[in-house]
Every structure is written in C-alpha cells, then in structure tokens.
Amino acid sequence: MRDAGVTGLHPAGSTGTSLMGRLILAVAISAAWTGAAWAAEPGALTTLHAIHILTKAEAQRGLPVAFEATVTYYNPSDVDLFVQEGDEAIYVETKPNQDLASGDRVLVRGITRDSFTTDVLSETVTVLHHGALPAPVPASFEELIRAQRDCMRVSVRATVRSADTVNFGSMHGTYLKLLMDRGSIDATIAGTDASRLKDMLDSDVEVTGVVSGKFDSKMQLIGVLLEVPDLADVKILKRADVRPDSLPITPMDEVLSAYYVHDLTRRVRVQGTITYYQPGSSVVLQNGARSLWISTHSSNPMRIGDVATATGFPDARDGFLALTDGEIEDSNIFAPVPPQPSTWRQLATWNSGDPDGHQNDLVSFEGQVAAAVREDSQDEFILVSNGKLFTAIYRHPPASRPLPPMRQVSVGTRIRVTGICMVVQANNIDPTEQEVPFNILLRSFDDIEVVASPSLLNVRNLTILVSLLLVLLFAAGARGWVMERKVRRQKTTQADIERRRSHILEDINSSRPLAEIIEQITELASFRLRGAPCWCQIVDGAQLGNCPASLNSLRVVHEQIPARSGPPLGVIHAAFDPLSKPRASEPNTLSMAAALAALAIETRRLYSDLVHRSEFDLLTDIHNRFSLEKYLDQQIDEARQNACILGLIYIDLNEFKQVNDVYGHQVGDLYLQEVAIRMKHQLRAVDMLARLGGDEFAVLLTQVRNRAEVEEIALRLERCLDKPFAAVGAVVHGSASVGISLYPEDGTTKDVLLTAADAAMYVNKHIRRESSGGPAGQRRPGIAPEDRD
C-alpha cells in the first residue's frame, strides 16, 4: 500500500531546507525498508544484475530475492508485473488487484524461476514511494526480436496495420498490429477509445511500452509484444494519407494486386534427427528437447532416424516456430530419437511457469479406438484416453494411387501410437494453464501397436456375427448384394452412434445446459431405435424429447433412470407401432440412454450442490461470509464506476451464548433460523443478507441514497427481533446490536467497510450496555414463566 502521508509533512511554500529534509526522510525510509528486507533474507539476491547472470540450473533452484526497482507496467486484472532498475529490467509474476502504478518504487521479495529468461515469482511487493518512470529507450526491430530489450521500457516507431478493441478477461482493451522497419510486432493497451482507433490505421506512430513476448508451448519466442499502460502512450506522428473508409472498392479477385513484401529474413541452418517426413511437404527435426517443423518442396528419399541438417527461413506461423522453404541434407548417419512416453496432461496442458510443451516432439501415447475413418488424403483413428478424445492421423504419401489398405483396428482395441505431437490452434494458447487440443501424426502404419484386443462380448462383435450369418444365408440368392449394402450401413450407423455418444460425454463435462444434453440423449436413442419417438420425464422436472401427442395407439417401452442412492431420477420412454414386435435392442438402447441421463443429471446436481454449499450457510440457508465478500467486491467495483453509494449493516445478536447455555443448541439453531427469516422480511429483493458465523450477520444494501436510509433499514432489522421467539416449548426474548458503514464515506475497500460496520456495532453495543446499567441491566434471553414445564 502506498504511503501518502509523507508528502503532507510540510505546508506549501516551505524553503529549500524543508525540501532537503523531505528528501533525506524519504531516503531514510527507503533504506530502512531495504535493510529490513535484506536482513530478513540472508543470502538473497538484491540486484537485477545478480538475477540476470544466473544460469538456468541456478534459476530453477528458486533462489530467494529481495530487490528494489521501479514499476514500469502492471495490469490489476492480471498477474504480470514489469520492473526496471537502470538499464536492467525483469518480469515478476505477482497477484492481481494490487495497489500498484507505473512509477512506484517497490521492494520485491520472492524466488527465482527459469522461463524464457530468468524471472521472479513474488511473495510480496511493497510500495516504498512513488517516483519517476525510467526514460524509454528507442528500440529497433532487431533488438526486440533478439530479446536484447526484454522487459525494458522502450519507444518504437511503426505504422499501424490494425487497431481493434478486444477483451482481456473481464476488461476491454486495444490490440495493435505494428509494422516496424524490418518486421512486425504487436501491442496491447489497457483501455480503448473507438474514435481514436480509426485515426490510427495506417498512421505513423511512436509507441512507449514495456517489451514482452509471444511464446509457444515450450516458452520459445515466436513474436514481440509491447505492454502499453495507456492510449496516451501512443503518439501519432503522421496520419494516413487516406482514411481506410475512403479507399475505393477493390474486386475480390484483384486484391492481390496491392500485395507487396520486402523480406530481409536471413537463411539459418539447424541440425537434428529426422522424426517425420512427408515428401514435398514437411520434415521434422528433433535435437534433445527441441524440435522444429520445416516446410520443404523436396521429395528426395530420406530415412526417419537419420541425422540431417536443414537450411531455411525462420517463421512463427500458427503459433509455433518453423522453417520455410527448407533444404534438407541427409547425412545417412542413423541415430534415431526414442519416442517419449506421454500422458494426456503432458501433451494437452502447459503454462508459462512450467514450459514443458511437446509441440513437434516424437511421443508415444496409449488410447482405446473409438472409430477409424478413411479419407482421400489421410486415415484418422479416433482414440479415447481417460475420457478425452484425440486423433492419430496418417497422411497418404503423394501420388500413392491406388491407396494402400488401411490398417484394420477394431473399435475398443487399446493401442499405442507413436508420432509427432501437433497442437491444434496453437496461436490461441493462453499462457495460463489450460487444455489445448492436439493430434498425433503417424509416420507409417508401423507406428500403431496393439496393446490389448477388445472384449469379444460386445455389441459390435455380436452385430458382425449376425451380419455374417445373414450374408451366408442369402449369399447364394439374388439378394446377396442387398445384404452386403445393409452390413455397410450398419457399420456406418454404429460409428455414428459412437461419435454421438462421445460428444454427449464431452458435453456432460462441459457447461452445456442439462436440457440440451438430455435432448441429445433422446435423439441418440431414437436414432438407434430407427426413428422411434423417445422422450425423458425428469422427476419434479421437465419433459424433454419427442413425445407423441397421443400414446393410446402406441406400444410404449420405458426404463427408469437409476440414481446412486435414493429413488429414480426419472424415466426414459420410447414409442413404437403397436403391430411391431419387441426387439432386444429396445431395452439395451433405453438402458444405455438411462445410464447417460443419470450421469448427466447427477453430475450437474453435484456441481450445483457444491456451488450452493460454498456460498450459502447450511443452517439458515442465507449467504455466507465467502458469498458476501465476493459480492461486496463486485458491488464496490460497480459503485466506483457509476459513482453510487453502498450500505453495509453489521448485526450481532445480544447474549446468544446464553440461549445455547440455557436452552441447548437445538433451540439456539431454531432461534438463528427464525432471526434470519425475520430479517429477510425486512429487506428488499435487491439486498443481500448473510451469516458471517456464530451470532453475527451482515446486510449489503446496493440501492441506497444516503445514510438516513441505511439507518432506517438498520432500525427495522433491530426492531424485528422485539417480538419473542417461540421454540420447542420455550419463549426466547432476543435483541441485537447493529452498526453501519457507507461506501465511499466510511471506506472504499471490502475490508475497511466490514471493519467500520463492525466497529460501529460495538459502539452501539457499548452504548446499550451503559444506558441499561451494564451487563446486569441488559435484557437477556429468557423463558416466559407460563412456558416452563
């Protein structure tokens, strides 16, 4: 927290001696802070230079740091903090919503961490005082792309290629694409102004900000990003000659006539082992933990496992590093790279604090075959691992006609696939930990190894057996070709059923509405029952699906939706023609649908119950402290934006301990429940009543105009307890002490408002005791004589 009191020690107009005294005092305070920090952390790194010269191994040890620096960028809605001291700067991962601003002189304590370069994971960030920002350093594209100005406050000159309003979490911001001399960079700005964005397009600007970066899943630099605190840091040097909305309309087939590139990218040379080769398209080289995708036009023979060198032009397309126009030279030295056994979490998740991505790496992975599809350009094997879907892809070699036979793997077979991990939509990866979709690129069908065969007793095998019997029965007849087509249709239907079922399982684990999932389940059952109408009746809920208007002339089959405990959750129905004969697939299909529905309903109810338990008091069924504090933070933010008033009432039941001591905890619980009911009757629909714990309650008033209105509601809450409480044959006389606080009059943060209301409550409690002659004179909870046994 900033200390604003130091600047007010002397009145305006003080002499130079007074100014010198203030400077000496500020230096002394800063030295005291720093000395205390260093004394608390013996052996801590105290300068940015000491941190920068660490090796990767040393940074990974989490060495303690305690250093001073100046804040150059901080976004309260994020964890990114950049600080600078002289000509050295560093990235610090901190906590969101801190009271930090550019120019603050801060003391950072934490530990080192190995990332793109050594950075710091903070424990505390303490503001010492506010000062001047470091002067921005003019930077060229070469300095930025080579990370020579990493984390520093710089100024760049560029032309604006695009300027758009985007969402950064819950905040709106601006995203710029900038064309510098020799390359393009991006910039993000906290805040937006639509009128200024139009003026920026194609204009020459000077942008001042902090150098960040864009990274792939291995924390490798794939682009330059400037973090700009404010739109005021973008100065227009020369406006565009023609506004974009004034340009003439160009025919769509002639847009390339305006295309122009002056590319000065230099060719580079890399070395590694060939782990993937698609003639005329691409090669992947791997060297240790590093791997690289290389686009090439070459169709020369190459052996996977050979050491090779490649030259080409570096690029960062689709969010990962690559070489384009590659020329490959195979050394014919065989040194294969063993595939890395991997799990779903290792391949599908990553974060900047643990950059262990596997993009373009040779990996091996196990899964169960859900479906296999042949396309003209590739074969796809859809696999399931721990409830997650991914795809193993074998791309057909060019000019391979006719296509070689597809590797036949039965649905349900557990296989191990070896290939190249390819992250899908890598350019959308966020640096916070999350799941990202990926595929496995197979080199040949030999990359598929059967681990376990499917069980013989399954629906698919029984279907195949029946189909073979039918084919044998009618093979000698003229209708043999009809039966063969039927078998193909059955296989396609089974694959479609498996795909639909997999989509339903994915939706159950997502945020899709329960009603839509239940309707999908009824549609799946109807599809499997050849179009028979299917619907679901949920207990104490809605009827979903396709229910015929009249059921009198139909044969209806149903299956209860089982619950893990307790009565059924509902019933799945299917209607058939009354002349049709019952089939074995009917109960099987409804049983499958009922199991899926049970999983969906119980998963959603469990989630809803957990959310309710986390936000509501189990005894009184009103909001708890956690829910109140979260909502109070939100309302403070809205009140700050709209210049509104908030009221907070703190309520403490007098002598509640005596209720428990005299009448027992059962009466005490009933007393608390009745108190909550009475107070809710005194409040409006927009007000929030919460139990903070024990005998303490709080009320948040979001639509009030002045203190008198809050006091009037507080008085109603206090008076509603005057009437005696009847509980289990006893009459309890209760009372309460209340205190109020107003935003922003009594405080502007959650903790300050709660503390102010609590303090006001204790003042009122003390006044009540004094006016009633001390504790002995207070009205204590008691039993009316006529109610005693």
N, C-alpha and C positions, 0 to 999 in steps of 0.2 A: 504494500500500500504506500502511496506517495505521502510524504510529509510536507503539507502546505503551510505549516506554521512558521517555518524558519524565515520565509520572506517577509513576514509581518512583524519582526522584532524591532524595527526602527521605523519612525514616521517618514513620510515623504519629505524630501528636501534635506536629508542628512548629508553631512560633509563627506569628503573623500576618506577621512579617517574611519567614519562609520562604515563606508563601503568596504574598506580594507578589513575591518573587523568581521563583517559578514563573510567575506571570502575565507578568512582564517578559520572561522567557525565551521563553514561548510567543509573545508579540507580536513579539519579535525574530526568531524562526524564521519566523513568518508573513511578516514584512516582507522577510526575506531571500529566501524563495520568490518572493514577488510581484515584488520588484525584479529578481531574476534573470530571471523570465519576461518582464517588460516590456522589460528591456534586450535580450533575445533577439529581440523582435518590435517594432522601431521602427515607430511609426505604428499599432500595434494598438489596437483599441477596448477600453477597460479597465473600462467600467461597463455595466450592463444598460440604463441610460437612453440611453447613446450608441448602443447597438444598436437600441433601440426607435424612435428618431426617424429611422432610416434610411428612405429611400424604397424602393419595390420595385426600382427600377432599381439603386440602390446596393447593396441586399442581394444582388441577382443577380450582382454582381461578385465575390463570395466574398472579402470584406474580412477581414483577419486580426483575431482577437480573443484577448485574454488577460485574464480577469477572475476575481475571487473571488466565491463565492456559497455558500449552504448547500443541501445536498441535501434536497429535500422528498419525492421519490419516485424509486425505482429498482427495477426487476424484473430480477434477474440473468439470467433466461432470455430477455430481450428487449433491445432497443436503446434503450428510452425512458428518458430521464433528465430530471427536472424540478428546477430550482434556483431559489432566491429570494434576493433581497437587498433588505431593507426592504420597501417596497410594490411592488416590481417583480419579475417572475419571467419565466422563459423556458424553452422546450423545447430540449433538446440531444440529438441523435442520437449515441449512443456505441456501444461494443462490449459484447456480452453477457459474463456471467460475470466481472464486475469486483468487486473487494472494496470495495463502496460500501454505505453505510447512511444512512438518514434521519438528519439531524443532522450529517453530516460537512461540514466546511468544506473546499471543494475549489478548486483552481485549474484552470480550463478554458481550454484553448488549441485553436483551430480556425479555421473560417471561417464567414462568414455565408451564409445561404441564404434565398431567398424561398419561402415556403409560404403557409399561411393567414395567418400573420403572420411577421415575420422570426424565424427560429430559427437554430440553430448546428449545424454538422456538426463534431464534435470530432475533434482529432488525439490529444490526451492529456487525461486527467482525473486530477489528482494530489490525493490527500488530504493536507491540511495538519494538521488535528487534528479532533477530534470536539467538537461543541458542542450548543447547544440549538436545537430547531426553532423557526422563526418561529411566533408565535401565530396560530391560524386566524382568518380574518376572516369574520364572519357574512355570508352572501350570499343575495340574493333571486333568484327565477327570472328576473326582468327583467335583472339584472346578468349572469347566466350566459348567457342566450340571446343577449345583445348583446355577448358576449365581453369585458365590462368587467373580469372577473376571470380572464382567460385565464392558465393555468399557475400561478395562485396557490394557496396552501394556504388552504382555506376550511372553514367548517362550515355545513351546511344542515339544516333541519328539514323532514321529509317523512313521508308514510305509505308503508309498503312494500306495493307491489302484487304483486310476485313476488320469490322468492328461490330461486335454483337453483344447483346445482353444475354447472360447465362445465369444459371442457378448454381451457387456454391453451397450445397446443403440447403439450409433454410434462408440463406441470404442471396440477394441479387448482386451481380457483379458484371464486369465488362471483360470480354476476351478479344484481344487484338492479335492479328497476324501481321508481322512487320517484315519488310524486305530491306535488309541492310546491304551494304556493298559486300558482295561475295557470299551472301547466304540469308536465310530466313530464320526468324526467331518468333516466339510467342510471348504475350504479356497478359497477366491477369490483374484486374484493378478492382479493389473493394469499392463498390458503389457504381451507379450508372446514371447516364443522362442521355435519353434518346435523341434530344435535339443536337447534342454535341457529336454524337456518333456519326450522323450523316455528314457533318462537316469534316470529319477526319478522313473519310475514304479517299484514297489516292493522294492525300496530303503528305508533305514532308514534315516530320515531327521530331522533336527531341524528347525522349522518354527517360525519366530518372526513376530507378528502382533497384531492387536487390536481385543479384544473379542467382537463380535456382536452376533446376534442370528437369527434363523429362527422361524417365528411365524405363527399361524393360523389366521383366520378372527376375533378372539376375542383377539388377541395380546397375546396369550398364547405361551410359549416357546415350540417348537417342535424339536429343534436341535441347535447345536452350529456352528457358522460361524466365521472364522477369516478373518478380512480385512487386507490384506498384501500389503504394498505400492509397493514392487518391487520384482522381481525374485531373486535379490541378498539376500533377507531376507530368502530364502530357502537354507539351507546348507545341502549337502549330507554327512551324517556321515558314511554310509556303503552302498555301491552299491549292487544291487541284485546279487545273486549268478548266476542266469541265466537270460539273456535278454528275454523278452516276445516273441520276434520274433524268438527265438531259441528253444522254447518249442516244444515237439513232438505233433503231431496232435492227439487229443482225439476223438474217435467216439461220435457222438452226443448223443446216448443213454447211454453213460457211463460217462457223465460229472459229475454226482452226486458222482462219486467215489472220487472226490477231495474235496467234501464238508466237512467242519469242523466248529463247533461252540462251543465255551466255554462261555456260557451265565451265568453271575453272577447277572442278574437283580433280584431285590427283589420283592416279592409279596406286594401289597398295598391293603388297604381297603377303600372303599368310601361308601357314603350313599346318597340317593336321592329318588325321586318318579319315579316309572316306567311309562314312557310315550310311550314306544314302546316295543313289544316283538314278536320275530319271533322264535318259538320253534326250538331248535337245531342249531340256527344261531346267534342271536344277541338280546341284550337288550339295551335300552337307559334309563339312569337315569338322572333326572334333579333336581337341587337344586338351587333355585333362578335363577340368570342369568347364571349359569354354568350348562353344560350338558355334558354327556360322553357316547360314543359308546362303548359297551362291547361285545366282541365276546365270545360266550359260546356254549358248546355242550349240554347243559341241555335242556330237553324237559318237565320239571316239570311244572305243572299248575301255572300260575302267573296271577294276576289281574292288568290290567292297572289302575293306580291311587293309588296303594298301595305303602307305604314307604318300601324300601328294602335296604339291604346292599350288597355289591359285593366286592369280592377279585379277584385279577388278576395281570397280569404283564404289566406295562406301556409300551406303544409303540407310535410311531408317524408315522403311515402309511398313505399314500396317502395325506399327508399334514395336518392331524388333529390328535388330541390326542385320544387315545383309550386304552382300557384294553384288553388283550388277555387271553385265557384260563380262562375265568371268571367263578366264582362260585357265584350264586345268592341266597340270603336268603330273602324270602318274609315275612315281619312282619305281614301281613294281617291287617295293620292299614291303612284305606282308607283316603288319603289326596291328592286328585287329584290336578294337576297343571293346572290352566286355560290357554288355548291357547292364545298367544299374537297376536292380530290383527296386520297384517303387510301389507306393501306396497311393490311394486316391488323394489323400490330403497333401502329399508331397507334390503331386502333379497339378492339382486344381486350386491350391491356395498359396498365397505368398504375401509378404508385407515388407516395407522398407527397412524394418528393424531386423529382419531375418531373410535376406535376399537369396533364397536357395531355389530359385525357379529352374525349370528344366526345359525351357524352350529350345528346340533343335537338338536336345540330347538324345542319345541312344538309351532307351529304357526297356524294361520288361515289366509286364503287368498282367495280372490274372483277372478273369471275369467269366460270367456264365452267358452263353449265347442266347440272346432273345430273338434275333432274326438275322437273316442273311439275304442281301439284295444285290442282284447283278444289274449294273447299268452299262451303257455303251462305253463309257470312259473309265469306269472303276467298279470294283467289287467292295461292298460295305458289309461289315459284320458288326451288328449292334450288340453290345455286351452290357451286362449289369454287374456292378461290384458294390456291395454294401448298400443296395438300394439306389445307386447312382448309375446313370446311363452314360456311356461313351461309345465312340465308333472307331473301329480299326479299318483302315482304308488301304486297299491295294489298287494302285493306278496301273491300268493296262499300258504296256510299252507301246510307243507309236508304231503305226503300220503293222500291228500284230492282228492280222485278219486271215482266217477266222480266229476268234478269241479262244485262248486255251480253256480247257474245262475248269470250272470254278471249284475251289476246294470245298468239298462237302463236309459240313459240320452240323450235326443235329442240334435242334433247339434244346436247350437245357444242358449241353455239354460244357464242362468247365475247361477253359483253355488258357494257355499262357501265350501272349503275343509279345513280340519283340519288334521295336521300330522307333521312329523318330517322333518325339512329343511335339505336337503343333498346337499352340494356344490359339483358340478362335477369338477374333475381335480383340487382339492384344492391345490395339490402340485405345481401348476403352478401359484398360485396367486402372483401378484406383490404388494409390499407394498404401491404403489401409487394408488390413487383411480381409480377403473375401474369396469366394469361389469363382473360378473362371472356367468356361468350357474348354475342352481340349480333344484332339483326335490323335490316334497313333497311325503313322504312315508305315506300312509294311513294305519291305524290300522284295520279298517273294513269298510264295505260299509256305516256304520252309520256316518262316517266322511265326507260324501257328503251330503250337504244340499242345496236344490233347493231354490234360491233366486228369480228368475224370469223366467217364461217359455218363450220359443221362440215365436216370432210372428207367427200367423197362416198363414199369407200371405207371404210365402217364397217358393223358388224353390223346396226345399226338400219336403215340405208338399204336394205341387202340384204333384211332382213326385210320392210320396207314394199314393196319391189319384188315379192317373191314373193307377198305378200298381195294386191297389186293384180292380179297375173296370175290368182290363184285367183278373185278377185271377178269379173274379166272372163269367166273360163272358165265360171263357174256362175251369172252374173247372169241369164241367160235362163231358168234352170231354177227349179224349185220349191224348191230348197235354197239359194237366194241368202241368205235371212235367217240360215241356219245358219252360212254362211261369214262373214257380217258379224259375228256374235257371236264367232266364233273370232278375228277380227282384233282386236276389242276385248280379248279375253282375252290375246292375245299382247302387246299394248301394256302391259296391266297387269302381266303377268309380267316384261317387260323392265324396267319401272320398279322392280318389287320386287327384281329381280336387282341393279340399280344401287344401290338402297338398302342391300341386304345387303353388297355389295362395299365401299361407303363405310364401313359400320360395321366391317367387318373391317380396313380400312386404319386407321381410328381406333384400334381395339384393338391393332394392331401397335405403334403409337406410345405405347401406354399400358402399365400394369403388369399387364394381364390375363395369366393363366397361358398358356404356349405351347400346352399340350394343349387348352385350351378354344378357342383360335384355330384350331388345326388341325381340330378337330371342326366348327367353324363353316364352314371352307373345304370340308370334305367334304359338309356339309349343303347348301351353295350349289351344289356340283357336282351333287349328287343332285337338287336342285330343278330345275336347268337341264336335267338328263337325264331329266326326267319320273318321278322317284322311283326311278331305278335305284340299287341299293346302291353306295355309294362309301366307300372307306377309304384310309388312308395308312399306309405302313410306313416309319418313320424308321430310317436306318442306325444300328445299335447302340442302338436306342431302342424305344419302344413302338409298338404297332399301334393306331391311333386311327380311329374312324369306325364304320360299319355294315358289318362283314364277314360274309357268309353262313357258316353252319356248314359247308356243303359246297359246293365250287366245281366238282365233277366234271361237273355237268349244266348249267353256265352258260358263256356266252361272256364272257370276261374281257378287258378292254382296259386298258392301263396306260400311264403317262407318267412318265419319270424326273424327279425334282426337281433341276434343274441348280444347280450351285454356281459361284460366280465363278471359283474355281480349285480344282483337285483333283477327286476322284471325286464322283458324285452324292450328294445329301443323303438321298435316299430315293425312294420310288415311290408315285404316286397310282394307285389301281385303281378300276375300275367294272365291275360285273357286269350282263349283260343276258340276256334269254331267248335260248336257243340258236337259235330259229327266226327271231329278229328280224334284219333286215338292218342292216349298219353304216351310220351316218349321219355326215354331215360335221360335225355339231355335237359328236360324241363326242371326236375329237382336239382340237378347238378348246376345248371345255369343260375337258378334262383339262389342256391346256396352260395355260389361264388359272389353274386351280386350282394347278398345279405352280409357276407364277410367284409366286402369292400365298404358297404354302407356303415357297418359297425365300426370299422377302423376310422372312417371319416368323421362320424358323429362323435365318437369317444375322444379322438384326437382334438377336435375343435372344442368340445366341452372341457377337456382337461386344460387346454390353453386358456379358455375363458375363466375357469375356476382359479387358475394360478394368478391371472391378472387381477381378478376380484380380491383374492386373499392378500395380494401385495398392496392394494390401495384402499381397502376397507377394514374397519375394526370388526372383528368377528363377534363381539358381544353386542354392540349397539347397531351394527350394520350401517354405520356412517363412515365418512372418510377418516383415514388415519393420518398420522403426522407426515409420513412419506408423501401421501397424495396431496396434503395441504401445501407442503413446502414446494413440491413440483408445480402445482397450480399457481401458488403465490409468485414464483419466479416468472411464470408466463404472464401473469397479470401485471407485474411490475414493468416488464418489457413493453406491453401494450399501453400501459398508462404513461410511460415515458415518451412513447411515440405520439400519443394522442393528447398529452397534457391533461390527464384525468386524475381523479382522486380515488384512492382506495382506503377502505376502513378495515381495521383488524381488531377484534374483540377477544380478549383472553378471559376465560371463565374458570374459577376454581371453586369446587363445592366445599362449603364450610363443614368442618368436623365430620368428614366422610369416614375417617378411620373408626369413629365411634359406632357408625352404622354396622360396619363389619364386626367390631368387637362385641357389640350388644346383641345384634340380631343374627349374625352369621353371614357368610359370604353369599349364600343364596339370596337373602334379602338385599344385600349390597348390590348384587348383579341386577336384580329386578329394579332397584332404585336407579341405577345408572341407565338402564334401558328406558324407564319412564321419563327420566330427565332429558334424554336425547329426543324422545317423542315430543315432549312439551316444547322444547326449544325449537325443533323443526317447524312446529305450528306457528311460531312467532316470526319466521323468516320467509323471505320471498324465494321464488323459484331460482333466481339468479345468484342467491347467496350460497355459500358453502359452509356446512357445519362439520367439524372434525373433532375426533377424540385424540388428544395428544398423548394420553397414557394416564392410568390411575383415575383420579378425580378431576383432571384438567381437560378442558375443551377450548376450542377456538372457532371463531366465525370470521370468514372473509367476505366483506361487502364490496362488490365491484361497481355498483351503480349508486354512488352517494354524491351529494353536492357540498356538504360542509360537515363540520364536527358535530353540530347540533343534531343532525340526522343520525349520525352514528351513535351519539349518546342516547337518543330516543330509543333506538333498537336495543342498545345495551340495557336500558331500564326495563324494556319489555321482557327481555330474557331473564333479568333478575326477578321481576315480579311474577313470572310464570311459575316460579318454584314456591310461592307463598302458600298455595293450596297444599294441604297434607297429602302424602303418598300412602296409599293402602297397598300392603304387600304381605301375603301369607299370614293373614290374621293380625298384622301389626300396622299401625299408622305412624309413618315417619314424617317428622317435620323437618324440612330441609331448607337450606338457603345457599347463596353463592356470593362470591366476591368477583367483580369484573374490572377489567382495565382495558383501555382502548389506545390505539395508535393510528395515525393517518399517514398515508403516503401522499406527497413527499414531505409534509410538515414535520413528522417525527422521525423520518428515516427514508432512505432510498434503496435499501437492500433488505432482503428477506430476514437475515439475522438481526439487523438493527430494529426492524419493525416488531419482530417477535419479542425481542428483549424489552423494547419500550412498552409494549402492551402488558408484558409480564410484570414489569416494574410498577406500572400504573395500578395493576390489580393488587399488588402487595401494599401499595399506599392506601388503597381503598379498604383492604382488609384491616390494616392497622388503624385507620380512622374508625372503622366499625367497632373494633375492639375497645378503643379509647372511649367512644361515645356510649358504649354499652357497659362500661365499667370493667373492662379487661375480660379475660377468658371466662371468668366465673359468671359474668353478666351476659354472655352471649346466649342466644337461643340455640340449644343443642338438639340434635335429632333425638326424638324420644317416642315412646309408645303411649298413646292415649289410654287413660285408666280403663275406659269401657271396653278396650280391645284386648286387655291382658287376660290370659287363661286363668 
